[in-house]
Amino acid sequence: MKKNRSKKGRSARDTANSSAETHYPYSGQDISAFFSRHESVRVAYLKIERSIEDFGHHICEIVLNAEGERLFVQGVEFQQNRFRYPPHLQTLPSHVKKTLEQQVIHRLLQTRVIESPLSDEALAYSGERVIPGTAPFHAYWMHARRYGFAAKRCRGKRVLDAGCGSGYGTRILGLEATECLGVDSDPEAVRLAESLFATPGVSFSVADITRLEALADDTFDVVVALEVLEHLPTESVPAFMEAVRRVLTPDGTFVVSVANRAHQDKEENPFHLSEMLFEEFKELLEAWFPSSRIEFFGQDVWGGTWRLERECRIERIQSATAHHVYLGVVEPEISG
């Protein structure tokens, strides 16, 4: 009996924690503002992913285009002939919902094609850079859940997203932050991020993240580096850590992740140069932030269930685990 109560309590906590996180780059206000600017929109891309556990359960990803402005409609679920929208999409106009639902049903019943042609090559999923709406949902969800985890530490703060890629994660952080800057060494990635996710509070810039030369000392309250460490040559990791420590305020927070080199069930990634064991990750953070409080977390891989509150969970750990990804949160030590 005690064991059952524990599972029930854990499930409730998972749901509560999930609902407190931001997983998509738009708020309800962003959605409303988009349709206040555009009376007419068209579906530029439609992708439908079916659950391997329940063939009647689908996740729909849609890219809308209006006068050159894009909107990613993510996380729409279709199950038992009913559509369910995540909270940020509740403000979609009813006529837009009707149009989208008709197209989804037509695609499922008539063509049995689950992915429409993508005319914009810049949005194509290469396996390396995650782009909302076009990347496989399991890949997006794992990455976005890390950003949602980090965003809870960004409210009212000045935030740097180091290694921002396509910029959707910077936008997620920006929903909580006072201002958020995304930097990446790839000019193409920054151009894409600027075209998709720049807002008055969210900006992007090309920068060598191992130096961050254009950024002043003690500038950011929070530095976030997700999917970064494993992409750096081993010899560049110390320079990156030094740059982070320099631009972070003395009482700032550092949220960082790394792929677990010992994870058994994974594909080889040619872009990963510096995956780490837990002990190596722990030693790295403790060496560069010796006077800070450091908490460690592990993240599961996608289980294919489509019970989103339980997928790709992030949980506190204290030692090596079988998690696919490790995360560290570095914060100033609280005195007294």
N, C-alpha and C positions, 0 to 999 in steps of 0.2 A: 504493500500500500504506500509506503513512504517513497518507494522508487517511482511509482506512477505519479504521485503528487509532484515530485521533482521534475519529471518530464513535462507535466502540464505547466508548471511554473516557468520552466525554461522556454516553452513555446510562447507563453504570454510575453516574456521578456524579449524574445526574438521579434515578435510582432511590434511591440512598443518601440524597440530600438530601430526597427526598419522604418516605422512611420515618422521617426524623428530625423531621418536622414534625407538629404536631397540627392536624387539620382539622375535628374534630367537637367539640361542647361537652361530651362525656361521656368518662370513662375507663371501663375495664372494671370497676373497682370501683363506679363510679356505677351501671352497668347491673345488677350483682349486687345492690347495695343496693336498687334499685327493686323487683326481684322478691322480695327478702326482705320487703319491706313489703306487697306485693300478690300474693296467690295468683291472683286473677282479673283479667284485663285484656281490653279490647276494642279493636278497630281502629276508630279514629275517622276516619281519613282514609288513603287509599292513592293514590299517584301513581306511574305507571310511565312513564319517558321512554325512547324508543327512539333508538339511535344512527343518525344519518343516513349514517354510513359503513358500518355493519354492522347490517342490520335484525334480526339475531338476537341482538343485544346490548342489554340493557335495564338501566337503573338504577332501583331501586325505593326510594321514599321513603314512610315509614309513620309516622303519628302514633298512638301508643297512649294510652289513657286508663284510669286506675284510680283510682276514688274521687276524681275531680277533679284528680289529678296527671297531667301529660302526660310522655310520653317520645318523643323524635324518633328513629326508627330510620332512619338515613341511610346511603346508599352501598352498599346491598345490590345486587350485580350478578347478573343471570340471563343466562347465555350457554351455548349448546349443551346445553340442558336441565340445566344445573348452576347451583346458587346459590353465590356467593362472598361472604363477609362480611368487612368491614374489621376490623382488629385489635381495635378497641374493642367490637365486637359478638360477639367469640368467646365471651363469657360468657353470651350469651342462652340460657336454658333450652331443652333440645331440644324440649320439647312446644310452646314458643312458636315456635321456628323452623318446626316442622312446620305449625302453624296459619297462620303468615304465608305460607309457601311455597304452601300449598294455595290461599289467597286470591289470591295473585299469579297462579298458573297458571289458576285459574278465570276471573279477570278477562281474561287474555290470550286464552283459548280460547273462552269462552262469550259474553262481552259485547263484547269488542273496545273497551271504554271504558278509556281510560288514566288517568282521574282521577275519583275518587269525589266525591260532594257534600261540601262543607265546611260544617258546621253552625256552627262558631265563626268569626264574622266578624273577630274580633281577629287571627286567624292569616292572613287573606287577603293575597295578594301584590298590592301596588298598583303595583309598578314602581319604588317609591322605597325602601321599607324591606324588607330581606332578612330573611325568617323561615325557619328551618330546616324542611325537610320539605315546605313549600308553595311556596317560591320555586322558579323554574326551576333545575335543578341547575347549569347553567353559570354562572348568576349567583351562586349560593351558593358554588360552588367557587372562583371568582375572588376573592370577598371573604374566604372562609375561608383561602385560601392566604396572603393577606396577614397574617391574624391568626396563622397558624402560623409565618410568617416572623418576626413580632414576638415571638411567645411564646418563641422560642429565646433571646431577650435578657432574659427576665423571671424566670428561675429564682431562687427565693429572694429576690425583690425586692418592694418595695412599688410597686404599679402603678396608674396612672390611665388609664382608657380614656375619652378625651374625645370625646363624640359617640357614645355606645354604641348608640343605636338599640334594637333588640329585645333586645340583651344577650347573644346567643349568642357574640359575639366576646369579650366580657368574660369569659365562662365559659371560653373556650379559653385566654385569657391566665391565668386563675385556676388552671388545671391545673398551671401552672409557678410562678406567683407565690406568695409568702407570703400576701399579701392584695391584692385587686384591687377598685377602686372604679370603677364605670361611671357617668358623668354624661351627661345629655342635657337640652336645653332644652324638650323635648316631654314634658309630664306623662303623656300617653297611652303613649308609648314606654317611659317608666320604669315605669309600672304593669305593662305587659306583661312587661318584663324581670324585674321582681320576681316575677311569678307563674310565670315559666318557669325562670329560671336563678339565682336567689339561693341561696347556700349559706353556711355559716359563714365561708368565706374570700372570698366574692364578694358585694358589695353594690351598691346603686344609689341614685342621688339626682338630683333635678331641680336643674339649675344652668345659668346663662348661661355657656356655655363661653368667651365672649370676656372674662369677668371672673373667674370661679371665686372669687367673693368669700368663700365659706364655707370655703375651703381655705387652710391656713396656708402660709407661705413654706417652701421647702426640705423639702417633705413626701414627695415621691415619687422613688424611684430610677429609675423609667421612666415616661414619658408616651407613650401611643400615641394617634395621631389619624389614623384611616383613614377615607376617605370624608367628610372634614370640610372641608378648605380650599376645595374647589370649591363647597361649599354656603353659604359665607359671602359676604355682600356685600363687595366689594373694600375698602370703607372700614373694615370690621371686622377684616380680616386682621391689621393691626398690633396691635390690642388683644388678639387671640387669642394671637399670638406672645409678647407681653409677659406674659400670664397663664401660659402654659406655662413660660416662663423663670423666673417667680417661684416656682411651686410645685415645680419640679424642683430636686433637690439639686445642689450645685455639680459633683459628679462623676457626674451622672445621664445617662441615655440618652433621646433623643427619636426616636421612629419615626413618620414622617408620610408620607402619600401625597397625590397630586393627579392629577386627570385631565389628560391631555395635550391642550391646545387644538388642536394641529396634527395630531392623529390623523385620518386620512382616512376610515377605515372605521368610522363610529360613528353612532348615532342622536342627534338633538338631545335634550338632557335639560333640560326647563324648570326643574328644581330646581338645575341647575349655574349658579352665578353668577360663579365666579372660577376657571375652568380656566386652566392656565398652560402656557407654553412651558418647555422645559427650562431655558433661560437665566434666565427669571424665577424659577423654582423655586430654582435654584442661588443666585441673588443674594439671594433672601429668606432662605434658611437661613444663608448666609455673613454677611449683615448682622446677624442676631440672635444668631448664635453664632460670632463672629469668632475666638475662641481654641480652637475645637473641631475635632476630626477629623470630616469629613463624607464619607460614602460614598453613592453614588447607584446606584439599581437601576431596571430597567424590567420591566414585566409584560406578557406576551402576553395576547391575548384568547383565548376558548375556540375551539378548532379543530374540535370536533365528533367527535373520534376515540374518546373514552372510554378512551384510554390515559392514565389519570389522572396517572401520574408525569410525563408530558410536557405536560399541559394547564396553561395559565395560569402558565407558569414565570416565576420571578423571577430575573433575572440582572444581574450587576454591569455598569454602564455608566459612561462618563466624559464623554459629550457627548450631544447631541440624537439621539434615535432615533425609530423609528416605533411604539414601544410605546404601548399604550392608556393605561397608568398609569405614573407615575414615583413612586419611593419614595426617601426620604432617611433615613439613620441618622446621628444626631448623637451623638458620644461625646466625652468629655474627651480632650484631647491627651495621649499617653503620653510622659513626659519620660525622658531617658536612653536 
